[in-house]
Amino acid sequence: MGRVLLEVVLYPESADVLDSVRSSLQSKLAEVAEIVDVSERPIAFGLSAIAVRLIVDESLGTEPVERVLGEISGLSSFNIERVTRVL
């Protein structure tokens, strides 16, 4: 099967939960995806988003990742910005 690269931006509820969201994300996402990169993106007023690049099995789609992200405490929302096939 093919693999796809997902670029996801996570928006925490506040700057206070950024570290806990980041650690939860790395432990929980490892179950459904290969984490390629995690970085912070400044938004405004001291708040940062977390940008994540993941590789998942193409046949599974984005649903397993979305399910895991929906379970992370302290996460306000997330946006899948890009899905591209990896050769």
C-alpha distance (Angstrom), angle and dihedral (degrees) to the residues before:
residue distance angle dihedral
M1 . . .
G2 3.76 . .
R3 3.75 127.2 .
V4 3.79 130.3 -135.2
L5 3.79 132.8 -153.8
L6 3.81 115.4 -133.6
E7 3.78 122.7 -162.0
V8 3.79 109.2 -159.5
V9 3.81 130.3 179.1
L10 3.80 116.9 -154.3
Y11 3.79 121.9 -157.9
P12 3.83 114.2 -155.9
E13 3.80 121.6 -149.9
S14 3.82 91.3 -118.2
A15 3.79 142.5 -11.3
D16 3.81 88.5 -100.7
V17 3.81 93.6 68.4
L18 3.81 98.3 44.2
D19 3.82 95.1 103.3
S20 3.80 94.8 45.2
V21 3.82 91.5 48.3
R22 3.78 90.0 49.3
S23 3.82 94.1 51.0
S24 3.83 93.0 44.1
L25 3.76 90.4 49.1
Q26 3.78 94.0 52.9
S27 3.80 94.5 48.6
K28 3.82 97.1 42.3
L29 3.81 99.3 39.8
A30 3.80 91.9 51.2
E31 3.82 86.7 72.5
V32 3.83 94.0 62.0
A33 3.81 106.4 21.2
E34 3.78 145.8 25.5
I35 3.81 108.2 -109.9
V36 3.81 110.0 -138.0
D37 3.80 101.7 173.8
V38 3.81 140.5 -3.8
S39 3.80 121.9 -168.0
E40 3.79 140.6 156.3
R41 3.81 125.0 -111.9
P42 3.80 117.6 -162.2
I43 3.80 111.7 -128.7
A44 3.81 109.9 173.5
F45 3.79 143.1 -58.8
G46 3.81 93.6 24.2
L47 3.80 93.9 -52.4
S48 3.79 119.8 127.4
A49 3.78 133.2 -167.5
I50 3.78 123.2 -142.0
A51 3.81 116.2 -123.4
V52 3.80 114.6 -156.9
R53 3.79 131.1 -174.2
L54 3.81 115.0 -159.0
I55 3.77 137.8 177.1
V56 3.80 117.1 -143.9
D57 3.79 136.7 170.7
E58 3.80 109.0 -87.2
S59 3.81 92.8 -136.9
L60 3.83 91.8 60.3
G61 3.80 95.5 52.6
T62 3.80 121.1 -162.3
E63 3.82 97.8 -54.7
P64 3.83 98.0 95.6
V65 3.82 90.6 50.3
E66 3.80 92.2 46.8
R67 3.81 91.0 49.5
V68 3.82 92.8 51.6
L69 3.81 92.9 45.5
G70 3.80 90.3 50.7
E71 3.82 89.1 58.4
I72 3.82 96.5 54.2
S73 3.79 112.3 110.3
G74 3.82 115.8 -130.6
L75 3.79 94.4 25.6
S76 3.80 112.9 126.3
S77 3.81 97.0 -172.2
F78 3.78 144.0 -36.7
N79 3.78 136.8 -145.9
I80 3.79 127.9 -153.1
E81 3.78 100.1 -141.8
R82 3.78 101.6 177.6
V83 3.78 140.0 14.7
T84 3.79 117.4 -174.3
R85 3.77 134.2 164.8
V86 3.81 118.0 -109.2
L87 3.78 115.6 -142.3
